[in-house]
Amino acid sequence: MNNYLVLIYAGFFICATVLSVLLNGLFLRFARTLGIRNNAEDVVRWSSAQKPSLGGITFFVIFLFANAAYAIFFPHKNDLFDKSLLGLLCSVTAAFLMGLGDDAYNTKPLLKFLVQLGCGWLLIATGNGIQIFGNDALNTCMTLLWVVGIMNSINMLDNMDAITACVSIFILLNALIAIYVGKDFNNPHVIILLGTIGALLGFLFYNWHPSKLYMGDTGSQFLGILLAFIGIKYFMNAPDFGGNYIPSKQVLVTALAFIIPITDTTTVFINRILRKQSPFVGGKDHTTHHLSYLGLSDSQVAIAFCGISLISMMLIFLVQATIVHWNWNHILLFSGYIATVSGILFGITRYNKKKGHD
């Protein structure tokens, strides 16, 4: 990477972070009702305090800023009008508007589900769907399942201060690692990734426990579709540094990157089904909550999840940058790590159940 690109990306990242702090501070100062749910509504939250859910607006503003900045700094590129990038822009906008409507009016679950499906179809129609299988119908079904699953998983993970923002930052960093390994430094996604990381860091200034601001569905739906796209583009569909497409390697790298949201959602679904309860009803039974029941503070839970994400990121770098000959030993090794982390977090929920915490 030449010095010109380093200066552009470093300068933009700093600007995005500062802009996020300023915008969130501005929204927090003037917020009155948007995103603050009515006490009568059946919404389960970890914190009993009502706080503005405006962080997602800043995410979207900086996302648009990043797209505009790419056109300014790289005027000779036509990537801004590429079908793939336009598909991302349209799907992110749809998710943002749906989340904004939900924060303001508490929309029906069916409408949210249909919009999520629509976001998945937009990605497929613009060439951003999963291409890991040889069958188009299977690829389509897996793309829709992935998009809806991740959008809801990120939304469900937003149940305690700083958790979703921290986990999302590491997933975005993993994508930057993939770009670095592939030496694709002129990629328009670089500036989008840096802008979103800056937006999340600025948001964390207000969302770290004890938080003053939530991201709301506006933020979680925005992040959900963006991270779903990142998962497809840089993990599921991406070749290794040797240019080889190895499905088991691509799936495991994806699982490593999304280990926290996948584990949390799967754990919640299993436990609620075992209790003969609808998995779609909110509750204080997430892995985050159960770590708190063990005695960890909210900040310590966030740090613990950052630690897991950091280890996973290092393993992803190891897979993407150093392993040339992929074999069953690697599959067993990395599958074992994923199973161990998931098993420990799931086991904690079962242990707490015996102690009276459902």
URLIN-V705349 format. One record per helix or strand of 2 or more residues. SS is the DSSP state (hx for helix, st for strand). FROM is the first residue (numbers start at 0). TO is the last residue. Records with the same first field share a line. If there is no record, write none. Layout:
# URLIN-V705349
SS = FROM-TO ; FROM-TO
This chain:
# URLIN-V705349
hx = 2-29 ; 54-72 ; 78-80 ; 82-104 ; 108-124 ; 135-156 ; 162-181 ; 187-206 ; 215-235 ; 246-256 ; 258-273 ; 286-292 ; 297-320 ; 327-353
